[in-house]
Amino acid sequence: MVFLHRLSIINLNCPKWFIFAQNIIMNLLAHAQLSGDNERVLAGNLMADAVKGRTWEKYAPDIQSGILLHRQIDDFTDKHPLVRQSKAVIREQYGLYSGVVTDIYFDHFLASDWETYSDTSLVNFSSHVYSILSRHFTLLPPRIKYILPFMMSQNWLNSYASPRELKRIFYGMDRRTGFRSGMKTAVVVMETHYKILHENFRKFYPQLEQRVEEVLASA
């Protein structure tokens, strides 16, 4: 595990690994929370960004369900008017990175309001998720295997709740873009527009939960 952790840090400092890590960090907490009680669905959901095209078909049915659920969550989120409105609020500052920043904001709001959406503490839920991913380690795509030790050692799921940790995350992401994205200021910008961004999330997330319930019921 120590070797994997060091390897993940090395690769995450490379541009191509930053882009990939940037993709999987978005809505990570939301994807986990929306996966339900089936741990293989959860594993599939959290590894989905590393599964391209129709390669999902090679996995077991429950893993497939998780991968496809992830894609439907992303599609619903990307097209939702409240999400688009939130991106528009910060587009002047972050341009093409507005979607990345908004997704992380929304995971922050989810973590901050966690007791509204879960009967389990965020600390216990995070540990539960890491345990599931560890148990299904052999099924994970190579890139997720490399990143998982980093995710666990830095406790990504819990870090969303803390503005201080968000600053660290955004600074690291900005640094890996050569400070072109401007994301090091993202917490200040969030605090400036906190009321509207938080309200958008509170209206949006129950709709997303309902959509996921419909998807899981029809599976």
N, C-alpha and C positions, 0 to 999 in steps of 0.2 A: 504493500500500500504506500510506503514512503516513496518508493521508486515511481509509482504512478503519479503521486502527488507532485513530485519534482518535474516529471515529464509534462504534466498538465500545465504547470506554471510556465515552463519554457515555451510550449506551443502557444499558450494564450498570449504571449508577448509577440508572436508573429502576426502580421496583418491578416493572413487568411484564417488564422485561428481566432483572432479578435472578431472577425465578421461572423464566424460560426457561433462563437460564444455569445455574441450580441443577439443572434437569432434565438438561441435556446433560453436566454435569460428573460426574454419578454414574456410576461404573464405566467411565469413558472409557477408561482403560488396559486394563481387562479386555476391553471390547468390541473394541478394536483387536487385542489379542493373540489373541483367539478367532476372528478373521476368516479365518485361513488365508492362502494365497498369492495369491489372486485380489484384485487391488487394487480392482476395481470392487465386489466384495463388501464389502471394507473401507470404501470410501467410502459405500456404502449403509448399512452398519451404523452409522457415526458420524454420519450425517445423519438417522437414523431418527426421532429425537424431534421433528424439525421437519416430519415427514411425517405428516399426520393422516388418520384414516379409511382410505378406499380410494384415496386419491390416489397411493399407491405404484404403482398399476397403469399410470400414465403413463410410468414409467421403463423403461429397458432391462432385460432379464431378469436380468443379474448384479447390477444395482443393486437390483432387486426382491428378489433372494435375500438381499442384505445387510440390507435393511430388515426383512424377515420374520424373519431370523435374530436381529436385535436384539430383536424383540418376544418371540421364544421364549426368549432368554436372560433377559430381564426377567421373564417369566412363571415360568420355572423358579426363578429367584433369589427372587422375592417369596414363592413358596409353600414354599420349602425350610425344614425344621425348624431347621437350624443357623443360617440367616439370621434367622429369627424369634426364635430364642433370643438371638442377638446383639443384636437390637433391644430385646428385653426387658431385657437387662442395663443399658442406658442410658436406658430409657424414662422413668425418674423424673426424669432431668435434662433430656431433650429432647422428650418427648411426641411430637407429630406430626412433629417433625424427626428422630426416631430413625432412620428409614429413610435419610434423606439422609446423616446422620453415619455410619451403618454402612457404606453404600456407599463412602464416601470412605476409611473405615478399611480396607476390603477392598482397595481399590486401593493403599493404602499397603503393606499386607502383600504384595501382588503385586509391587510395585516393590522392596520390601526383599528378597524371596526370588526376584528375577527370574531368577537363574541356574538355579533349579530348573525353570522353565517355558519357558525360551528359550535357544537357543544363540547368540543375538545380544545384544550389550550393550544396555542400556536406552537409552544415548545414541544409538547407531546406529539402534535400532528407532524411537525418537522422531523422528529426522530422516527416516527412511523414511516414517513415517506422514504427517508434515507435507508431504513431497514428493508423496505420492499425493493428498492433499486439494488441494494447489495445482494439480496437473495436471488434476484433475477439477473445478476451481473453477466452471466454467460450469454444471455439473450440480447444484451445491449449492443448496438452498433459500436464499432471501434472508437469513434469520436466521443460518444457518451462515456465509454469506459475510461478514457483519458481524463475527462472533465469531472466525473463523479467525485473522485477524492478531493479535488479542489472545491467543489460545491459543498461537500460535507465539512471540510476543515474550516472553510470560511462561513459556513452556516448561512447560505444564501437565503433560504426561506425565512429565517428569523430576521435577517438583516433588513428586509423591506420595511419593517415597522419603525426603525430608528432613522430620523433625519440625519443624524451623524453618520450612520452607516451608508445611507443613500449618497451623501456627499462623497464618501470614499469610493463607492461604486461608480458614480458619474465621473469623478476625477480620473479614475483608472480607465474608463471607456474613452474619455476625452484625450487622455495621454496617448492611447493606442491609435488615435486618429491623427496624431501629430498636432493635437489641440485645434484641429480644424472644425470640429463639430460644435465647440463651445459648451459641451455638456457639463463642464465643471461648475457652471452657474445654474444648473437645472433645479437645485433645491431652492435657491433664492427666487427663481422664477415661479416655482410651484407655490411658495409661500405668498408671493404677490397675487397669484390668481387662485388661491386655495379654495375660496368659497365656491366659485363656479365649477372648478375641476372636481371638487369633492361631491358637489351636488349632482353633477353629471354622472359620476360613478354610482352614487346611491340610486339614481333612477335606472341606470343601465344594468347593473349587476343582477337584480332580480329577474329582469327580462332574459338575461343570458342563462341564469339558472333554470328558468322555465323552458327555454329552448333545449337545454341539455337534457332535462327530464323527458322531453318529447323524443329526442334522439335515442336515448337509452331505452325508453319504453317500446320503441319501434324496432330495436335491434333484434 
